[in-house]
């Protein structure tokens, strides 16, 4: 059986961080969706805290990946961007509501592109798994980001519901992806 290059397992090795990102997202989505009356400031504070933790976990994925591995740089950029936007949204939700919504929208679009690119590169890396859940999360992030950029002045209830649904879909897709990554990582290790 041919040896699998170690770099192809780069993101596969980080399956636990992917699962943690998904679990945090699902918990935040449950919080947001069970409080439909929360105002824009509280939503931005919750999104800020989520983005900050998500940024730390994205950096964890990058740190767990092999040096020079495909996708590692994307997760570093995504993690740093999430940390910055999350800190701004959490620290100053009222003062910068419109700007933060635009930043969250831009961050969501970048996250969507990173996740879709990762799903495509993982498909090419082998391991016997398709990684469509990562792509689904990427498309959810793209849709939410585009909505925020096009309609930043939408009503608070609509924003709360859309944010909660996006984060829930994104989280569930990451949890599904983590299981697939773990299974593929096991196959890659035994093949290598």
C-alpha positions as CSV (number, residue, x, y, z in Angstrom):
1,X,0.0,0.0,0.0
2,X,1.5,3.4,-0.9
3,X,2.6,5.7,1.9
4,X,0.5,8.8,2.5
5,X,2.4,12.0,2.9
6,X,2.2,13.4,6.4
7,X,1.1,16.8,5.1
8,X,-2.1,15.2,3.8
9,X,-3.1,14.5,7.4
10,X,-2.7,18.2,8.4
11,X,-6.3,19.0,9.1
12,X,-7.2,15.4,9.8
13,X,-5.0,15.6,12.9
14,X,-7.0,18.6,14.2
15,X,-10.4,16.7,14.3
16,X,-10.8,17.4,18.0
17,X,-10.5,21.1,17.5
18,X,-13.0,20.9,14.7
19,X,-15.4,19.1,17.1
20,X,-14.8,21.7,19.8
21,X,-15.6,24.5,17.3
22,X,-18.8,22.7,16.5
23,X,-19.8,22.1,20.1
24,X,-19.2,25.8,21.0
25,X,-21.2,26.9,18.0
26,X,-24.2,24.7,18.9
27,X,-24.1,25.9,22.5
28,X,-24.1,29.6,21.3
29,X,-26.8,28.9,18.8
30,X,-29.0,27.3,21.5
31,X,-28.4,30.4,23.7
32,X,-29.3,32.8,20.9
33,X,-32.3,30.9,19.6
34,X,-33.9,30.6,23.1
35,X,-33.7,34.3,23.6
36,X,-35.4,35.8,20.6
37,X,-36.2,39.0,22.4
38,X,-32.5,39.9,23.0
39,X,-31.5,43.2,21.6
40,X,-28.9,43.9,19.0
41,X,-26.3,44.8,21.7
42,X,-26.8,41.5,23.5
43,X,-26.6,39.6,20.2
44,X,-23.4,41.4,19.3
45,X,-21.9,40.6,22.7
46,X,-22.9,36.9,22.3
47,X,-21.5,36.9,18.7
48,X,-18.3,38.6,19.9
49,X,-17.7,36.0,22.6
50,X,-18.4,33.2,20.2
51,X,-16.1,34.6,17.5
52,X,-13.3,35.1,20.0
53,X,-13.5,31.5,21.2
54,X,-14.0,30.3,17.6
55,X,-10.8,32.2,16.6
56,X,-8.9,30.5,19.4
57,X,-10.1,27.1,18.2
58,X,-9.3,27.9,14.5
59,X,-5.8,28.8,15.6
60,X,-5.7,25.5,17.5
61,X,-6.5,23.7,14.2
62,X,-3.6,25.6,12.5
63,X,-1.2,24.8,15.4
64,X,-2.1,21.1,15.3
65,X,-1.6,20.9,11.6
66,X,1.8,20.0,10.1
67,X,4.1,22.9,9.1
68,X,3.6,23.8,5.4
69,X,0.4,21.8,5.2
70,X,-2.3,22.9,2.8
71,X,-4.9,24.9,4.6
72,X,-2.8,25.8,7.7
73,X,-2.4,29.4,6.6
74,X,-6.1,29.8,5.9
75,X,-6.9,28.7,9.5
76,X,-4.3,31.2,10.9
77,X,-5.9,34.0,9.0
78,X,-9.5,32.9,10.0
79,X,-8.4,32.6,13.6
80,X,-6.8,36.0,13.8
81,X,-9.6,37.7,12.1
82,X,-12.2,36.0,14.4
83,X,-10.2,37.0,17.5
84,X,-10.1,40.7,16.4
85,X,-13.7,40.9,15.3
86,X,-14.9,39.0,18.3
87,X,-13.0,41.2,20.7
88,X,-14.5,44.3,19.0
89,X,-18.0,43.0,19.0
90,X,-17.8,41.9,22.6
91,X,-16.1,45.0,24.0
92,X,-18.0,47.7,22.2
93,X,-21.3,46.3,20.8
94,X,-23.4,49.5,21.3
95,X,-20.7,52.0,20.1
96,X,-19.9,50.2,16.9
97,X,-23.0,48.2,16.1
98,X,-23.1,49.0,12.3
99,X,-19.4,48.6,11.9
100,X,-19.3,45.4,13.9
101,X,-22.1,43.9,11.9
102,X,-20.2,44.7,8.7
103,X,-17.0,43.1,10.2
104,X,-19.0,40.0,11.3
105,X,-20.4,39.8,7.8
106,X,-17.0,40.0,6.2
107,X,-15.6,37.5,8.7
108,X,-18.4,35.1,7.9
109,X,-17.7,35.4,4.2
110,X,-14.0,34.7,4.7
111,X,-14.8,31.8,7.0
112,X,-17.2,30.4,4.4
113,X,-14.5,30.6,1.8
114,X,-11.9,28.9,4.1
115,X,-14.3,26.1,5.0
116,X,-15.2,25.5,1.3
117,X,-11.6,25.5,0.2
118,X,-10.7,23.2,3.1
119,X,-13.5,20.7,2.1
120,X,-12.1,20.7,-1.5
121,X,-8.5,20.2,-0.4
122,X,-9.5,17.4,2.0
123,X,-11.3,15.7,-0.7
124,X,-8.2,15.7,-2.8
125,X,-6.0,14.5,0.2
126,X,-7.5,11.1,0.5
127,X,-8.4,9.2,3.6
128,X,-11.5,7.6,2.0
129,X,-13.9,10.3,3.2
130,X,-15.8,13.1,1.6
131,X,-15.9,16.2,3.7
132,X,-19.1,17.8,2.6
133,X,-20.1,18.9,6.1
134,X,-17.3,21.4,6.1
135,X,-18.5,22.7,2.8
136,X,-22.1,23.0,4.1
137,X,-20.9,25.0,7.0
138,X,-18.9,27.2,4.6
139,X,-22.0,27.9,2.5
140,X,-24.0,28.7,5.7
141,X,-21.3,31.2,6.6
142,X,-21.2,32.7,3.2
143,X,-25.0,33.2,3.2
144,X,-25.1,34.8,6.6
145,X,-22.2,37.1,5.8
146,X,-23.8,38.1,2.5
147,X,-27.0,38.9,4.3
148,X,-25.3,41.0,6.9
149,X,-23.4,43.0,4.3
150,X,-26.5,43.5,2.1
151,X,-29.1,44.1,5.0
152,X,-27.2,45.3,8.1
153,X,-30.1,47.4,9.3
154,X,-32.5,44.4,9.5
155,X,-34.7,44.1,12.6
156,X,-33.2,42.7,15.8
157,X,-35.5,39.6,15.9
158,X,-34.6,38.7,12.3
159,X,-30.9,39.1,13.1
160,X,-31.2,37.0,16.2
161,X,-33.0,34.2,14.3
162,X,-30.6,34.2,11.4
163,X,-27.5,34.4,13.6
164,X,-28.8,31.5,15.6
165,X,-29.7,29.4,12.6
166,X,-26.3,30.1,10.9
167,X,-24.4,29.2,14.0
168,X,-26.4,26.1,14.5
169,X,-25.9,24.9,11.0
170,X,-22.2,25.8,11.1
171,X,-21.8,24.0,14.4
172,X,-23.6,20.8,13.4
173,X,-21.6,20.7,10.1
174,X,-18.3,21.0,12.1
175,X,-19.4,18.2,14.4
176,X,-20.2,16.0,11.4
177,X,-16.9,17.0,9.8
178,X,-15.0,16.1,13.0
179,X,-16.3,12.6,12.9
180,X,-15.3,12.2,9.2
181,X,-11.9,13.8,9.8
182,X,-11.3,11.4,12.8
183,X,-12.2,8.4,10.7
184,X,-10.1,9.5,7.8
185,X,-7.1,10.3,10.1
186,X,-7.3,6.8,11.4
187,X,-7.2,5.4,7.8
188,X,-4.3,7.7,6.8
189,X,-2.3,6.7,9.9
190,X,-2.7,3.0,9.2
191,X,-1.9,3.5,5.5
192,X,1.2,5.5,6.2
